[in-house]
Amino acid sequence: MMVKRFLIILATSSIFLISSCNQETDSPEERIRSMVSAMEAAVEQRSLDSVKELVDSEYKDEWNGNRRAVLRALLFYFQGHQSIHLLTRISTIQLSDDASSASVTVYVGMTGDPVEQSEALIDLNADLYRFDIELVAVGNDWLVSSARWQRARLENFGL
């Protein structure tokens, strides 16, 4: 159960450090993509504070997890993994009609070794996941309001 919550945050995390520079000029989709990249960096740097900023205070998931539970699970993961490297691939971004919320599907390869290309996942002992994340717009920022995950395949990374 903790692993599930961790993975949700990880994707969430793989998904979301909000960059604060000139977001007024970026489209919602560009801000979401930027957030995914920043979240990836936050998790790799093991920055719980940075991840916390990206998770909505009203976060709920299908396991009745809340923001606190997800952050706690991520902290345990950080403690057990000294080296965290992610490879993320955004599959889809679907904005609501009023751009106040979005659904994002992200594929994440998790490994203890650096990985820059999908092909490297074949040789590494990487865990592959698909995260379906619900986001809510708060001003110019996007926060994770819910997430669910499942195992992914190498094909999902274009291999």
C-alpha angles and dihedrals in degrees: 000000000000090000090054092051091046092052090050090054091042092058089039083050090041082056116046143041103136114227111216101204117112096327090155089075097045122089117244090254092052091050090051092050090048090050092052091053092046092048089052089054093046092054093045089051089047091233107161091178092057092048092047090059089059099052119083115240087233094053114152130172137189091268090057089253119157134200093274094051092049093049091047091052090049091050090054089050091051090051092052097044119053093181120044123178125174135192111197130192120185108217102179141000117194118184123201115245092261094040091237093121139019142195116220131185114203129179114212130193111199122197142148092237130067114268126183103164133045092236090067090064089073093062098039128073091246127167110224123206141171115218122197105198132187116209132193124204115235107181105308093335131090121219129190109248098172141355142183131186146197137178116281134205132232088252088068088064093054096264 
